[in-house]
Amino acid sequence: MQKLRFKSVKKKGDQITFFNVKDEDIGHLVWVNYAVSTLNGAVAAFLAIQYHIFPLKLIIYVYIVAIAANLLLHLLLIIKAKKLAKDFALLLLALVNVIGLTAIIHYFPEARPSTVLVYIPSIVFSAIISLSFGITTSAIVVLAFAAQVICESLALFPYRNSPVDVAGLGLYWQIALGVSFMFLMILSFLSNYFAEVLRRREEQIKKANIALKNLINQVNKEKDKVSQEKDKTEAILYGIGDGVFAINRKGEITVFNQVAVAISGFSEKEAIGTRYDQIIKFIDEKTGQTNNQFIEDAMAEGVVKKMSNYTSLVRKDGEKVPISDSAAPLKDKQGQVIGCVVVFSDVTKERAIDKAKSEFVSLASHQLRTPLSTTNWYAEMMLAGDVGKLNQGQKKYLKEIYRSNQRMINLVSALLNVSRIELGTLAIEPELVDLIKMADSVLAELVLQINKKRIKLTKDYHRQMPKISADPNLMRIVFQNLLNNAVKYTPAGGQVGLSIRKEKYGILIKVADSGYGIPRSQQSRIFTKLFRADNVQRKVPEGTGLGLYIVKSIIDQIGGQIWFESQEGKGTTFFVVIPLTGMKKKAGSKKLNPPKA
Amino acid sequence: MMNKIEKKILIIEDEESILQAMIDKFSRQGFEVIKAVNGQDGLSSALTEHPDLILLDLLLPIMDGIDLLKKLRADKWGKSVPVIVLTNLSEARKVSEVVDIGIDDFLIKTDWKLEDLVKKVEKRLGV
């Protein structure tokens, strides 16, 4: 007894009840019906032949069709057609049976009783088939069959002597069976249909529930993750020694850390949600003008921007704090700028130390220059023979003194320049400068060394070179340092090339040499103060390590660019771009001293 | 060598060794050289001696070079006398201050050979 065929299904919390007919139940019914129909056909055929009843052909055809239909539909069930299709198939099956039997009765009224003769065994046979398949028919079906058998037997009893009549009566029962089948099928079809609808709906709800649960889980997980991230970020932000604030695309502050609070004097509460430029005022120390451009630039260009030197932050109480600062854009996954992080630190102490240091250097340099001038001039006069002719030995020694003194003068000049650049007291006083003329005059100063080392000098100048607005003093320092280096660091017989060309983006100055080159490992430090590459330190002991630092500082201050390509043992090429707009005037208290070659 | 005796220059410099170097060089070149070691003496020497050219240091005792220059330029004669500032101060503020008052040149001592300085003076005086 494995299954109930027609189950009354009552769902919890659900008032609707359905007959739930299972697929395999229908399948077994079909087997039964199939067997019955086959026997019916055989009986009908037998009777028709026995009693010469016509039209014989029609009967046989109808049964053949009925059986074929049964077979076909059964096959359909076996290959597991869709559920609704199966129900429909069974409906058709029953219909075909009914039509077939109706046809028999219609055409053979006299054959009716005799049909029953084989009908009873057919029912028994059906039951045996059902059981032999290990199938237990449901109570309804078993009862229906039993009732049918009993009723048929009773009804046929008066006609037990007339086989034809008995067979005919059997046909009526067959009709009844067919109708009941139809009814069952319709019931099953409908119940299956609604059960399916309900099931699907339930499934949908279940799926929706699961999806919702998953979603909630995921949201919770994400929430946890985000809050963990947030905790982490906050820990980092608060632990950091610099002031940090972040702004969104609208410029509203979204993050404002403790150090930012300490430096600015604004509380986190006051800052969050406020447009940053309403409370954060970075100003240029010299002009006192608001200088938030680097933040706007970082947002507009999507790259990290440092603020210009000598910037102060105006505190809430109006006090100015010198700071150093940078702004980095925040980007989403698509690379769109969605805000900006600004990091700044209080550099009051550093600034004071720097100032003291630079002022000391400046003062010391002035004081150093007096004895240097003395030595310089007396040595010069002695070498010129002003106080009598010197012998070879005296001349040689004095030349050494003179040269060393010159080196010291250059060093002091360079130190002074560095202190000026670092002190921010560098003045830029632009005037119209003929760069080619200037370059030539610097080369003229170097002509002795160029000739002495038999260096081949090549010049490539743009024909119609416009005069550009530049500080001649600064420009000269740039040329002097680059050309001096090229000559100094190129061995005898080498080559030095100077090219000055007007390009779309500015004036491009190229100084190329076939010299010692800069070792790859030291290239990143070449513009740092007091740095000299190992290879040239050995070959050329003179040098302050300040030249390129000064050049870079000047180029940075005038908004130009400088870079180089170098290969050790092959040579170096320096590239300088001076903006076509020229230098902008900058008030300053000090000028740079061009080093004397 | 001694053929430029007609030109008189005044050197105002407080640093003895530097002053002496210049006196020696310019004298050897045939200039008549007068000296002053502070601003006050320098101004009075200038106004009484009327040199053809003045070499002026800026950092001077008693009266500094800038004050001296101002007073000199206020004088009828001193208004037009050529003055070359020769100093080791190279602050732009100072440079522009003396340039505004009126000078002929501004030279950094360490950057100049004496020989070239003499040439510069000769050129300025047209000798």
Interface residues (C-beta under 8 A of the other chain):
Chain A: H366 R369 T370 L372 S373 T374 N376 W377 Y378 E380 M381 A384 D386 I409 V412 S413 L416 T425 A427 E429 G588 S589 K590 K591 N593 P594 K596
Chain B: E15 S17 I18 A21 M22 D24 K25 R28 N88 L89 S90 E91 A92 R93 V95 I108 K109 T110 D111 K113 L114 E115
